[in-house]
Amino acid sequence: MRKALFIASLALLASACASTQTAKIPATPENAAIAIAAAEAASRKVAAVGYQWRDTGKIIASAKKASAAKDSAKAIKLAQQALRQSENAFKQYAQQKEAVSKF
């Protein structure tokens, strides 16, 4: 039950983060952990296809440090940034894959 709730929260947070504007998420340690988990999952997806951007991992590490320092607002902001980078990297991968397949 707890795992299902976490996954549902993660999906909800990921959809909120996917909007073009930064979602206003309450700065709680729980939300910071969910945001970081969403960023890590997106980063793994992009890394699996070999298209992870250079700084995404560093941003996630900074988000974890902010979370450990009890700065949930900063952790969420950084995690959202890393999530956006991973989403954009995957879009770039898809575009490049499509462009190559046309030749």
MMTF fields as JSON, N, C-alpha, C and O atoms, coordinates in Angstrom:
{
  "mmtfVersion": "1.0.0",
  "mmtfProducer": "UNKNOWN",
  "numBonds": 411,
  "numAtoms": 412,
  "numGroups": 103,
  "numChains": 1,
  "numModels": 1,
  "chainsPerModel": [1],
  "groupsPerChain": [103],
  "chainIdList": ["A"],
  "bondAtomList": [4, 2, 8, 6, 12, 10, 16, 14, 20, 18, 24, 22, 28, 26, 32, 30, 36, 34, 40, 38, 44, 42, 48, 46, 52, 50, 56, 54, 60, 58, 64, 62, 68, 66, 72, 70, 76, 74, 80, 78, 84, 82, 88, 86, 92, 90, 96, 94, 100, 98, 104, 102, 108, 106, 112, 110, 116, 114, 120, 118, 124, 122, 128, 126, 132, 130, 136, 134, 140, 138, 144, 142, 148, 146, 152, 150, 156, 154, 160, 158, 164, 162, 168, 166, 172, 170, 176, 174, 180, 178, 184, 182, 188, 186, 192, 190, 196, 194, 200, 198, 204, 202, 208, 206, 212, 210, 216, 214, 220, 218, 224, 222, 228, 226, 232, 230, 236, 234, 240, 238, 244, 242, 248, 246, 252, 250, 256, 254, 260, 258, 264, 262, 268, 266, 272, 270, 276, 274, 280, 278, 284, 282, 288, 286, 292, 290, 296, 294, 300, 298, 304, 302, 308, 306, 312, 310, 316, 314, 320, 318, 324, 322, 328, 326, 332, 330, 336, 334, 340, 338, 344, 342, 348, 346, 352, 350, 356, 354, 360, 358, 364, 362, 368, 366, 372, 370, 376, 374, 380, 378, 384, 382, 388, 386, 392, 390, 396, 394, 400, 398, 404, 402, 408, 406],
  "bondOrderList": [1, 1, 1, 1, 1, 1, 1, 1, 1, 1, 1, 1, 1, 1, 1, 1, 1, 1, 1, 1, 1, 1, 1, 1, 1, 1, 1, 1, 1, 1, 1, 1, 1, 1, 1, 1, 1, 1, 1, 1, 1, 1, 1, 1, 1, 1, 1, 1, 1, 1, 1, 1, 1, 1, 1, 1, 1, 1, 1, 1, 1, 1, 1, 1, 1, 1, 1, 1, 1, 1, 1, 1, 1, 1, 1, 1, 1, 1, 1, 1, 1, 1, 1, 1, 1, 1, 1, 1, 1, 1, 1, 1, 1, 1, 1, 1, 1, 1, 1, 1, 1, 1],
  "groupList": [{"groupName": "MET", "atomNameList": ["N", "CA", "C", "O"], "elementList": ["N", "C", "C", "O"], "formalChargeList": [0, 0, 0, 0], "bondAtomList": [1, 0, 2, 1, 3, 2], "bondOrderList": [1, 1, 2], "singleLetterCode": "M", "chemCompType": "L-PEPTIDE LINKING"}, {"groupName": "ARG", "atomNameList": ["N", "CA", "C", "O"], "elementList": ["N", "C", "C", "O"], "formalChargeList": [0, 0, 0, 0], "bondAtomList": [1, 0, 2, 1, 3, 2], "bondOrderList": [1, 1, 2], "singleLetterCode": "R", "chemCompType": "L-PEPTIDE LINKING"}, {"groupName": "LYS", "atomNameList": ["N", "CA", "C", "O"], "elementList": ["N", "C", "C", "O"], "formalChargeList": [0, 0, 0, 0], "bondAtomList": [1, 0, 2, 1, 3, 2], "bondOrderList": [1, 1, 2], "singleLetterCode": "K", "chemCompType": "L-PEPTIDE LINKING"}, {"groupName": "ALA", "atomNameList": ["N", "CA", "C", "O"], "elementList": ["N", "C", "C", "O"], "formalChargeList": [0, 0, 0, 0], "bondAtomList": [1, 0, 2, 1, 3, 2], "bondOrderList": [1, 1, 2], "singleLetterCode": "A", "chemCompType": "L-PEPTIDE LINKING"}, {"groupName": "LEU", "atomNameList": ["N", "CA", "C", "O"], "elementList": ["N", "C", "C", "O"], "formalChargeList": [0, 0, 0, 0], "bondAtomList": [1, 0, 2, 1, 3, 2], "bondOrderList": [1, 1, 2], "singleLetterCode": "L", "chemCompType": "L-PEPTIDE LINKING"}, {"groupName": "PHE", "atomNameList": ["N", "CA", "C", "O"], "elementList": ["N", "C", "C", "O"], "formalChargeList": [0, 0, 0, 0], "bondAtomList": [1, 0, 2, 1, 3, 2], "bondOrderList": [1, 1, 2], "singleLetterCode": "F", "chemCompType": "L-PEPTIDE LINKING"}, {"groupName": "ILE", "atomNameList": ["N", "CA", "C", "O"], "elementList": ["N", "C", "C", "O"], "formalChargeList": [0, 0, 0, 0], "bondAtomList": [1, 0, 2, 1, 3, 2], "bondOrderList": [1, 1, 2], "singleLetterCode": "I", "chemCompType": "L-PEPTIDE LINKING"}, {"groupName": "SER", "atomNameList": ["N", "CA", "C", "O"], "elementList": ["N", "C", "C", "O"], "formalChargeList": [0, 0, 0, 0], "bondAtomList": [1, 0, 2, 1, 3, 2], "bondOrderList": [1, 1, 2], "singleLetterCode": "S", "chemCompType": "L-PEPTIDE LINKING"}, {"groupName": "CYS", "atomNameList": ["N", "CA", "C", "O"], "elementList": ["N", "C", "C", "O"], "formalChargeList": [0, 0, 0, 0], "bondAtomList": [1, 0, 2, 1, 3, 2], "bondOrderList": [1, 1, 2], "singleLetterCode": "C", "chemCompType": "L-PEPTIDE LINKING"}, {"groupName": "THR", "atomNameList": ["N", "CA", "C", "O"], "elementList": ["N", "C", "C", "O"], "formalChargeList": [0, 0, 0, 0], "bondAtomList": [1, 0, 2, 1, 3, 2], "bondOrderList": [1, 1, 2], "singleLetterCode": "T", "chemCompType": "L-PEPTIDE LINKING"}, {"groupName": "GLN", "atomNameList": ["N", "CA", "C", "O"], "elementList": ["N", "C", "C", "O"], "formalChargeList": [0, 0, 0, 0], "bondAtomList": [1, 0, 2, 1, 3, 2], "bondOrderList": [1, 1, 2], "singleLetterCode": "Q", "chemCompType": "L-PEPTIDE LINKING"}, {"groupName": "PRO", "atomNameList": ["N", "CA", "C", "O"], "elementList": ["N", "C", "C", "O"], "formalChargeList": [0, 0, 0, 0], "bondAtomList": [1, 0, 2, 1, 3, 2], "bondOrderList": [1, 1, 2], "singleLetterCode": "P", "chemCompType": "L-PEPTIDE LINKING"}, {"groupName": "GLU", "atomNameList": ["N", "CA", "C", "O"], "elementList": ["N", "C", "C", "O"], "formalChargeList": [0, 0, 0, 0], "bondAtomList": [1, 0, 2, 1, 3, 2], "bondOrderList": [1, 1, 2], "singleLetterCode": "E", "chemCompType": "L-PEPTIDE LINKING"}, {"groupName": "ASN", "atomNameList": ["N", "CA", "C", "O"], "elementList": ["N", "C", "C", "O"], "formalChargeList": [0, 0, 0, 0], "bondAtomList": [1, 0, 2, 1, 3, 2], "bondOrderList": [1, 1, 2], "singleLetterCode": "N", "chemCompType": "L-PEPTIDE LINKING"}, {"groupName": "VAL", "atomNameList": ["N", "CA", "C", "O"], "elementList": ["N", "C", "C", "O"], "formalChargeList": [0, 0, 0, 0], "bondAtomList": [1, 0, 2, 1, 3, 2], "bondOrderList": [1, 1, 2], "singleLetterCode": "V", "chemCompType": "L-PEPTIDE LINKING"}, {"groupName": "GLY", "atomNameList": ["N", "CA", "C", "O"], "elementList": ["N", "C", "C", "O"], "formalChargeList": [0, 0, 0, 0], "bondAtomList": [1, 0, 2, 1, 3, 2], "bondOrderList": [1, 1, 2], "singleLetterCode": "G", "chemCompType": "PEPTIDE LINKING"}, {"groupName": "TYR", "atomNameList": ["N", "CA", "C", "O"], "elementList": ["N", "C", "C", "O"], "formalChargeList": [0, 0, 0, 0], "bondAtomList": [1, 0, 2, 1, 3, 2], "bondOrderList": [1, 1, 2], "singleLetterCode": "Y", "chemCompType": "L-PEPTIDE LINKING"}, {"groupName": "TRP", "atomNameList": ["N", "CA", "C", "O"], "elementList": ["N", "C", "C", "O"], "formalChargeList": [0, 0, 0, 0], "bondAtomList": [1, 0, 2, 1, 3, 2], "bondOrderList": [1, 1, 2], "singleLetterCode": "W", "chemCompType": "L-PEPTIDE LINKING"}, {"groupName": "ASP", "atomNameList": ["N", "CA", "C", "O"], "elementList": ["N", "C", "C", "O"], "formalChargeList": [0, 0, 0, 0], "bondAtomList": [1, 0, 2, 1, 3, 2], "bondOrderList": [1, 1, 2], "singleLetterCode": "D", "chemCompType": "L-PEPTIDE LINKING"}],
  "groupTypeList": [0, 1, 2, 3, 4, 5, 6, 3, 7, 4, 3, 4, 4, 3, 7, 3, 8, 3, 7, 9, 10, 9, 3, 2, 6, 11, 3, 9, 11, 12, 13, 3, 3, 6, 3, 6, 3, 3, 3, 12, 3, 3, 7, 1, 2, 14, 3, 3, 14, 15, 16, 10, 17, 1, 18, 9, 15, 2, 6, 6, 3, 7, 3, 2, 2, 3, 7, 3, 3, 2, 18, 7, 3, 2, 3, 6, 2, 4, 3, 10, 10, 3, 4, 1, 10, 7, 12, 13, 3, 5, 2, 10, 16, 3, 10, 10, 2, 12, 3, 14, 7, 2, 5],
  "groupIdList": [1, 2, 3, 4, 5, 6, 7, 8, 9, 10, 11, 12, 13, 14, 15, 16, 17, 18, 19, 20, 21, 22, 23, 24, 25, 26, 27, 28, 29, 30, 31, 32, 33, 34, 35, 36, 37, 38, 39, 40, 41, 42, 43, 44, 45, 46, 47, 48, 49, 50, 51, 52, 53, 54, 55, 56, 57, 58, 59, 60, 61, 62, 63, 64, 65, 66, 67, 68, 69, 70, 71, 72, 73, 74, 75, 76, 77, 78, 79, 80, 81, 82, 83, 84, 85, 86, 87, 88, 89, 90, 91, 92, 93, 94, 95, 96, 97, 98, 99, 100, 101, 102, 103],
  "secStructList": [7, 2, 2, 2, 2, 2, 2, 2, 2, 2, 2, 2, 2, 2, 2, 2, 2, 6, 1, 1, 1, 7, 7, 7, 7, 7, 7, 7, 2, 2, 2, 2, 2, 2, 2, 2, 2, 2, 2, 2, 2, 2, 2, 2, 2, 2, 2, 2, 6, 6, 7, 7, 7, 6, 6, 2, 2, 2, 2, 2, 2, 2, 2, 2, 2, 2, 2, 2, 6, 6, 7, 2, 2, 2, 2, 2, 2, 2, 2, 2, 2, 2, 2, 2, 2, 2, 2, 2, 2, 2, 2, 2, 2, 2, 2, 2, 2, 2, 2, 2, 2, 6, 7],
  "xCoordList": [0.817, 0.0, 0.862, 0.608, 1.878, 2.748, 3.539, 3.739, 3.979, 4.724, 3.819, 4.255, 2.592, 1.642, 1.366, 1.267, 1.245, 1.026, 2.234, 2.082, 3.428, 4.639, 4.702, 5.033, 4.391, 4.424, 3.375, 3.632, 2.207, 1.164, 1.601, 1.376, 2.219, 2.721, 3.816, 3.879, 4.669, 5.749, 5.186, 5.668, 4.181, 3.565, 2.881, 2.964, 2.213, 1.544, 2.561, 2.356, 3.646, 4.683, 5.339, 5.606, 5.596, 6.222, 5.321, 5.806, 4.012, 3.108, 3.04, 2.907, 3.13, 3.134, 4.419, 4.407, 5.523, 6.81, 6.934, 7.758, 6.14, 6.257, 5.671, 5.892, 4.941, 4.363, 5.47, 6.586, 5.163, 6.194, 6.613, 7.727, 5.769, 6.124, 6.43, 5.898, 7.288, 7.643, 6.43, 5.806, 6.107, 4.956, 5.276, 6.396, 4.296, 4.466, 4.11, 2.939, 5.127, 4.958, 5.308, 6.332, 4.487, 4.812, 6.184, 6.494, 6.98, 8.351, 8.352, 8.527, 8.157, 8.229, 9.31, 9.634, 9.87, 10.876, 10.341, 11.071, 9.07, 8.47, 8.394, 8.713, 7.972, 7.892, 9.276, 9.446, 10.256, 11.626, 12.105, 12.725, 11.817, 12.227, 11.541, 12.164, 10.269, 9.528, 10.079, 10.24, 10.366, 10.911, 12.272, 12.558, 13.096, 14.415, 14.267, 14.985, 13.352, 13.127, 12.643, 13.056, 11.781, 11.292, 12.437, 12.539, 13.294, 14.442, 15.409, 15.945, 15.625, 16.522, 15.951, 16.686, 14.65, 14.025, 14.134, 14.452, 13.873, 13.975, 15.424, 15.683, 16.358, 17.77, 18.205, 18.968, 17.727, 18.046, 17.497, 18.154, 16.294, 15.668, 16.544, 16.761, 17.041, 17.869, 19.248, 19.806, 19.789, 21.098, 21.033, 22.01, 19.896, 19.74, 19.873, 20.268, 19.545, 19.682, 20.953, 21.191, 21.764, 23.041, 22.956, 23.793, 21.955, 21.756, 21.65, 21.088, 22.175, 22.092, 22.97, 24.113, 22.448, 23.215, 24.254, 24.098, 25.3, 26.464, 26.135, 26.609, 25.352, 25.165, 23.98, 23.802, 23.179, 21.971, 22.31, 21.673, 23.302, 23.702, 24.199, 23.938, 24.916, 25.417, 24.258, 24.293, 23.246, 22.088, 21.332, 20.881, 21.195, 20.528, 21.325, 20.745, 22.642, 23.485, 23.304, 23.255, 23.207, 22.974, 21.603, 21.448, 20.614, 19.275, 19.301, 18.657, 20.044, 20.169, 20.856, 20.463, 21.882, 22.576, 21.642, 21.635, 20.855, 19.909, 18.861, 18.464, 18.42, 17.44, 18.034, 17.375, 19.279, 19.945, 20.145, 20.165, 20.292, 20.46, 19.115, 19.06, 18.043, 16.671, 16.19, 15.318, 16.753, 16.303, 15.432, 15.868, 14.205, 13.3, 12.955, 12.832, 12.799, 12.455, 13.559, 13.281, 14.796, 15.915, 16.035, 16.317, 15.826, 15.906, 14.866, 15.164, 13.655, 12.591, 12.922, 12.755, 13.384, 13.731, 14.81, 14.697, 15.847, 16.922, 16.448, 16.824, 15.623, 15.111, 14.235, 14.292, 13.435, 12.617, 13.5, 13.19, 14.585, 15.515, 16.126, 16.206, 16.548, 17.137, 16.098, 16.418, 14.861, 13.797, 13.565, 13.434, 13.513, 13.336, 14.494, 14.284, 15.705, 16.853, 16.737, 17.022, 16.329, 16.185, 15.075, 15.223, 13.979, 12.887, 13.345, 13.05, 14.06, 14.556, 15.61, 15.655, 16.446, 17.454, 16.777, 17.23, 15.704, 15.008, 14.33, 14.306, 13.785, 13.209, 14.292, 14.067, 15.463, 16.578, 16.989, 17.244, 17.052, 17.38, 16.375, 16.764, 15.097, 14.056, 14.165, 14.008, 14.432, 14.577, 15.794, 15.719, 16.896, 18.1, 17.908, 18.372, 17.228, 16.967, 16.107, 16.353, 15.1, 14.217, 14.981, 14.796, 15.833, 16.6, 17.555, 17.702, 18.192, 19.121, 18.38, 18.884, 17.189, 16.437, 15.945, 15.584, 15.923, 15.485, 16.56, 16.274, 17.799, 18.889, 19.138, 20.022],
  "yCoordList": [-1.191, 0.0, 1.257, 2.201, 1.251, 2.412, 2.631, 3.765, 1.524, 1.613, 2.143, 2.954, 1.702, 2.176, 3.665, 4.4, 4.105, 5.523, 6.349, 7.434, 5.829, 6.524, 6.637, 7.699, 5.563, 5.575, 6.53, 7.247, 6.544, 7.475, 8.918, 9.787, 9.171, 10.517, 10.912, 12.057, 9.968, 10.219, 10.558, 11.48, 9.826, 10.101, 11.457, 12.193, 11.789, 13.083, 14.215, 15.224, 14.051, 15.074, 15.213, 16.327, 14.101, 14.152, 14.877, 15.64, 14.643, 15.33, 16.825, 17.653, 17.164, 18.578, 19.256, 20.419, 18.526, 19.081, 19.184, 19.948, 18.437, 18.403, 19.637, 19.854, 20.436, 21.635, 22.61, 22.503, 23.559, 24.493, 25.456, 25.979, 25.698, 26.555, 25.687, 24.586, 26.195, 25.451, 25.336, 26.335, 24.106, 23.864, 24.319, 24.144, 24.896, 25.31, 24.125, 23.796, 23.507, 22.341, 22.756, 23.406, 22.398, 22.737, 22.181, 21.022, 23.003, 22.63, 21.793, 22.306, 20.507, 19.571, 18.546, 18.324, 17.92, 16.88, 15.731, 15.16, 15.397, 14.318, 14.692, 13.878, 15.921, 16.371, 16.484, 16.211, 16.881, 16.944, 15.545, 15.365, 14.566, 13.185, 12.67, 11.988, 12.991, 12.561, 13.246, 12.608, 14.538, 15.28, 14.722, 14.578, 14.415, 13.851, 12.468, 12.14, 11.667, 10.338, 10.442, 9.651, 11.402, 11.597, 12.02, 11.545, 12.908, 13.356, 12.199, 12.065, 11.38, 10.233, 9.229, 8.684, 8.983, 8.041, 8.539, 7.768, 9.815, 10.389, 10.351, 10.097, 10.603, 10.576, 9.166, 8.998, 8.166, 6.774, 6.419, 5.717, 6.899, 6.627, 7.18, 6.508, 8.397, 9.027, 8.359, 8.164, 8.014, 7.353, 6.0, 5.571, 5.336, 4.025, 4.097, 3.12, 5.247, 5.405, 6.178, 6.483, 6.491, 7.138, 8.609, 9.123, 9.288, 10.683, 11.617, 12.706, 11.212, 12.034, 13.278, 13.186, 14.405, 15.643, 15.683, 15.038, 16.441, 16.476, 16.857, 16.197, 17.882, 18.426, 17.859, 18.186, 17.03, 16.53, 15.803, 16.038, 14.927, 14.191, 15.115, 14.887, 16.16, 17.133, 17.89, 18.175, 18.207, 18.925, 18.036, 18.504, 16.753, 15.818, 15.691, 15.649, 15.63, 15.56, 16.81, 16.72, 17.964, 19.207, 19.199, 19.695, 18.634, 18.529, 17.638, 17.943, 16.545, 15.648, 16.346, 16.167, 17.144, 17.887, 18.909, 19.073, 19.593, 20.57, 19.877, 20.396, 18.707, 17.957, 17.522, 17.598, 17.068, 16.652, 17.831, 17.665, 19.024, 20.236, 20.83, 21.93, 20.099, 20.504, 21.732, 22.461, 21.961, 23.05, 22.441, 22.283, 22.108, 21.407, 22.238, 21.691, 23.538, 24.388, 24.342, 24.211, 24.449, 24.401, 23.014, 22.89, 21.981, 20.607, 20.367, 19.754, 20.847, 20.673, 21.45, 20.937, 22.668, 23.489, 22.812, 22.747, 22.313, 21.64, 20.338, 20.022, 19.589, 18.332, 18.597, 17.85, 19.648, 20.003, 20.394, 20.06, 21.093, 21.474, 20.222, 20.124, 19.282, 18.043, 17.236, 16.635, 17.23, 16.525, 17.14, 16.421, 18.472, 19.152, 18.848, 18.631, 18.829, 18.511, 17.099, 16.878, 16.166, 14.786, 14.674, 13.97, 15.363, 15.334, 15.949, 15.412, 17.065, 17.708, 16.847, 16.793, 16.183, 15.295, 14.138, 13.729, 13.617, 12.506, 12.99, 12.271, 14.196, 14.767, 14.927, 14.632, 15.394, 15.559, 14.205, 14.089, 13.197, 11.846, 11.38, 10.859, 11.567, 11.126, 11.867, 11.264, 13.16, 13.94, 13.481, 13.347, 13.242, 12.793, 11.398, 11.113, 10.551, 9.194, 9.251, 8.524, 10.12, 10.28, 10.857, 10.419, 11.832, 12.465, 11.456, 11.446, 10.625, 9.624, 8.575, 8.102, 8.209, 7.16, 7.615, 6.779, 8.913, 9.414, 9.277, 9.389, 9.035, 8.927, 7.513, 7.243],
  "zCoordList": [0.0, 0.0, 0.0, -0.747, 0.845, 0.961, -0.343, -0.779, -0.949, -2.201, -3.315, -4.132, -3.353, -4.366, -4.188, -5.17, -2.96, -2.681, -3.122, -3.683, -2.865, -3.278, -4.798, -5.325, -5.498, -6.963, -7.513, -8.48, -6.909, -7.354, -7.112, -7.955, -5.973, -5.678, -6.654, -7.099, -6.98, -7.928, -9.305, -9.963, -9.739, -11.034, -11.039, -12.022, -9.958, -9.855, -9.881, -10.557, -9.154, -9.128, -10.496, -10.948, -11.149, -12.47, -13.466, -14.302, -13.38, -14.304, -13.977, -14.878, -12.71, -12.333, -12.787, -13.189, -12.721, -13.129, -14.638, -15.141, -15.355, -16.811, -17.479, -18.67, -16.746, -17.34, -17.694, -17.184, -18.566, -19.024, -17.919, -17.957, -16.956, -15.842, -14.635, -14.491, -13.778, -12.579, -11.671, -11.312, -11.307, -10.445, -9.027, -8.549, -8.368, -6.977, -6.083, -5.895, -5.55, -4.703, -3.282, -3.072, -2.303, -0.919, -0.534, -0.807, 0.086, 0.449, 1.715, 2.82, 1.534, 2.652, 2.343, 1.177, 3.367, 3.112, 2.261, 1.451, 2.445, 1.66, 0.182, -0.685, -0.104, -1.489, -2.112, -3.301, -1.328, -1.833, -2.223, -3.271, -1.379, -1.677, -2.937, -3.75, -3.1, -4.288, -5.537, -6.577, -5.434, -6.573, -6.987, -8.176, -6.009, -6.305, -6.938, -7.882, -6.432, -7.008, -8.457, -9.306, -8.738, -10.109, -11.024, -12.155, -10.54, -11.333, -11.591, -12.691, -10.588, -10.756, -11.753, -12.577, -11.682, -12.61, -14.051, -14.956, -14.257, -15.603, -16.088, -17.264, -15.185, -15.54, -15.942, -16.894, -15.228, -15.579, -16.954, -17.724, -17.268, -18.564, -19.692, -20.7, -19.521, -20.551, -20.597, -21.676, -19.443, -19.409, -20.116, -20.728, -20.033, -20.669, -22.187, -22.823, -22.769, -24.223, -24.58, -25.749, -23.571, -23.802, -24.153, -24.896, -23.627, -24.004, -22.801, -22.915, -21.67, -20.462, -20.611, -21.058, -20.247, -20.319, -19.202, -18.165, -19.431, -18.552, -17.104, -16.179, -16.894, -15.547, -14.773, -13.599, -15.396, -14.722, -13.422, -12.396, -13.461, -12.254, -11.155, -9.973, -11.553, -10.575, -9.921, -8.724, -10.706, -10.166, -9.184, -8.138, -9.52, -8.61, -7.318, -6.234, -7.424, -6.219, -5.357, -4.131, -5.995, -5.254, -4.583, -3.467, -5.266, -4.679, -3.436, -2.433, -3.511, -2.355, -1.185, -0.033, -1.484, -0.421, 0.222, 1.442, -0.605, -0.066, 0.8, 1.843, 0.361, 1.144, 2.481, 3.518, 2.449, 3.685, 4.631, 5.85, 4.055, 4.867, 5.294, 5.844, 5.037, 5.408, 4.627, 5.099, 3.439, 2.571, 1.469, 0.328, 1.833, 0.921, -0.308, -1.404, -0.148, -1.297, -2.347, -3.539, -1.91, -2.844, -3.468, -4.66, -2.674, -3.178, -4.265, -5.291, -4.043, -5.034, -6.301, -7.408, -6.145, -7.309, -8.148, -9.372, -7.5, -8.215, -8.858, -9.986, -8.133, -8.687, -9.914, -10.891, -9.866, -11.026, -12.21, -13.354, -11.942, -13.002, -13.642, -14.867, -12.823, -13.332, -14.122, -15.147, -13.635, -14.351, -15.725, -16.715, -15.787, -17.077, -18.014, -19.207, -17.492, -18.334, -18.904, -20.081, -18.09, -18.564, -19.609, -20.608, -19.375, -20.356, -21.673, -22.741, -21.608, -22.823, -23.516, -24.745, -22.745, -23.324, -24.058, -25.127, -23.49, -24.156, -25.439, -26.437, -25.414, -26.638, -27.697, -28.87, -27.286, -28.209, -28.787, -29.986, -27.944, -28.402, -29.455, -30.5, -29.181, -30.114, -31.446, -32.508, -31.392, -32.62, -33.417, -34.639, -32.748, -33.438, -34.037, -35.141, -33.302, -33.789, -35.049, -36.011, -35.035, -36.195, -37.379, -38.515, -37.116, -38.188, -38.839, -40.061, -38.048, -38.573, -39.382, -40.401, -38.937, -39.641, -41.01, -41.838, -41.263, -42.562, -43.627, -44.819, -43.203, -44.178, -44.569, -45.382]
}
